[in-house]
Amino acid sequence: MEHDETARLERLAGPEGTALLDRLAGTDRSGAAALRIGTALRRAHDAGLVADAMALAELRDRATAKFTRAGSMWFTRAGLEQASSEVIARHRAARYAGLGRLVDLCCGIGGDALALAAGREVTGVDTDPVHLWMARRNVAVHGGALRTVRCDVREADLSGADGAFVDPARRSSGGRMRSGDSEPPLEWCVGLTTRTDAVGVKAAPGIDHTVAPPGWELEFIALGRDLKEAALWSPALACSRSRASVLDADGTAHVLTGEPDPEDGDTGVPVVEPGRWLLDPNPAVTRAGLVTALADRTGTSRIDRRIAFLTAEDEPPGTPFARTLRVLDSRPWDQKRLPRLLRELGIGAVDVRRRGLAGDVDALTRKLRGRGPRRATVVMTRVEDRPWGLVCVDP
Ligand SMILES: C[S@@+](CC[C@H](N)C(=O)[O-])C[C@H]1O[C@@H](n2cnc3c(N)ncnc32)[C@H](O)[C@@H]1O
């Protein structure tokens, strides 16, 4: 069975399969077109080979969102879903600067390995022979070489390695990620430090802060405003307790580090009524608990001890860690009055941003849509425990 699968891949990678994949690349295969193309190709090629080529072509199209060279890469559906995107993988790989030999545990189709292997010797370990086959090819597509070992990562040989990276398979996709939610479990992953000092663990962005042992760093990574992943870094690679990394599309990283805010919200940052400017922190900042660090960096204040909006009277310095909004109106939440207020301000379309108050965002967005020429963000929140509303615009 396994042999069958790799034999099918070898056939697809051979001259006939390559010609088919080249022909499919860039052609419209949506809806009825797929049926037509499939029928035409099956006249000249084996049906199984055509099906495999069409499935891979579809995955390559989807993978362009994650990889610059997706058109030459190899994927299974699950492998692509679980793979790290290239920009994030390269950002993480930079942590291992100066380490020449790494082990990539649970390497999957090689999304991380392709970045780790740039200028280093990397061994990829996985139980899945198809993923290992793909990982070798995918690393080669990006100019590197990957040695692979097929075994349970618990049996992997780490002797001679300068460090390890592990991306365990996730058992649950939603909610807070706790220690038992992955295979192998996060406890096993952090325990790798008994075998090598430099350890990085990829985790879901919903990871519980308590999972990070003392001395480890917990990093939250966003692409733009889209929170994507978390990573745990062992003391040998850690730089702080908590880190928010906001990556631009070209991979430029903006990094905020510090101690996470205490659970009780007593952060020492002044709490004031909203002023003329509102900062809506990037989700990587809020998940990292670094709202106070952002307030310090931007010279802003909190509007509530527990709510992650910051405010200032004078225009704060531009920051990649938050969306900066100009406040047009700020008062205790009064939903009945809002439509008239928006009319008076000349506002048509609204985005509703809710933090700390219950409410149906979609229903309210529809209800508040008016005819004015301006677009605004209506913020539903709390100020010193009172329900509060703000009308803001992008400056
Ligand atoms: C989340 S994916 C890895 C994705 C990879 N980092 C990437 O970017 O492409 C997890 C991989 O772990 C493998 N895996 C799960 N449990 C394993 C174990 N105990 N030993 C080895 N591999 C395992 C699965 O086969 C799967 O390929």
The ligand as an SDF file (V2000), in Angstrom:
LIG
                    3D

 27 29  0  0  0  0  0  0  0  0999 V2000
    1.8240   19.4500   11.5180 C   0  0  0  0  0  0  0  0  0  0  0  0
    2.5160   18.3040   10.3990 S   0  0  0  0  0  0  0  0  0  0  0  0
    4.0850   18.9640   10.1100 C   0  0  0  0  0  0  0  0  0  0  0  0
    4.0850   20.1120    9.1440 C   0  0  0  0  0  0  0  0  0  0  0  0
    5.4550   20.6100    8.7520 C   0  0  0  0  0  0  0  0  0  0  0  0
    6.1350   21.3180    9.8060 N   0  0  0  0  0  0  0  0  0  0  0  0
    5.3550   21.5160    7.5500 C   0  0  0  0  0  0  0  0  0  0  0  0
    5.4750   22.7280    7.6790 O   0  0  0  0  0  0  0  0  0  0  0  0
    5.1390   20.9760    6.4570 O   0  0  0  0  0  0  0  0  0  0  0  0
    2.7320   16.9630   11.4370 C   0  0  0  0  0  0  0  0  0  0  0  0
    3.4460   15.7160   10.8930 C   0  0  0  0  0  0  0  0  0  0  0  0
    3.7350   14.9010   12.0310 O   0  0  0  0  0  0  0  0  0  0  0  0
    3.7440   13.5430   11.6510 C   0  0  0  0  0  0  0  0  0  0  0  0
    3.6500   12.7860   12.9060 N   0  0  0  0  0  0  0  0  0  0  0  0
    2.6190   12.7660   13.8040 C   0  0  0  0  0  0  0  0  0  0  0  0
    2.9690   12.0260   14.8770 N   0  0  0  0  0  0  0  0  0  0  0  0
    4.2310   11.5880   14.6550 C   0  0  0  0  0  0  0  0  0  0  0  0
    5.1290   10.8040   15.4140 C   0  0  0  0  0  0  0  0  0  0  0  0
    4.7960   10.3230   16.6100 N   0  0  0  0  0  0  0  0  0  0  0  0
    6.3500   10.5470   14.8870 N   0  0  0  0  0  0  0  0  0  0  0  0
    6.7110   11.0420   13.6730 C   0  0  0  0  0  0  0  0  0  0  0  0
    5.8900   11.7850   12.9130 N   0  0  0  0  0  0  0  0  0  0  0  0
    4.6740   12.0540   13.3990 C   0  0  0  0  0  0  0  0  0  0  0  0
    2.5910   13.4300   10.6810 C   0  0  0  0  0  0  0  0  0  0  0  0
    2.7840   12.3480    9.8160 O   0  0  0  0  0  0  0  0  0  0  0  0
    2.6560   14.8040    9.9570 C   0  0  0  0  0  0  0  0  0  0  0  0
    3.3740   14.6670    8.7420 O   0  0  0  0  0  0  0  0  0  0  0  0
  1  2  1  0
  2  3  1  0
  2 10  1  0
  3  4  1  0
  4  5  1  0
  5  6  1  0
  5  7  1  0
  7  8  2  0
  7  9  1  0
 10 11  1  0
 11 12  1  0
 11 26  1  0
 12 13  1  0
 13 14  1  0
 13 24  1  0
 14 15  1  0
 14 23  1  0
 15 16  2  0
 16 17  1  0
 17 18  1  0
 17 23  2  0
 18 19  1  0
 18 20  2  0
 20 21  1  0
 21 22  2  0
 22 23  1  0
 24 25  1  0
 24 26  1  0
 26 27  1  0
M  CHG  2   2   1   9  -1
M  END
$$$$
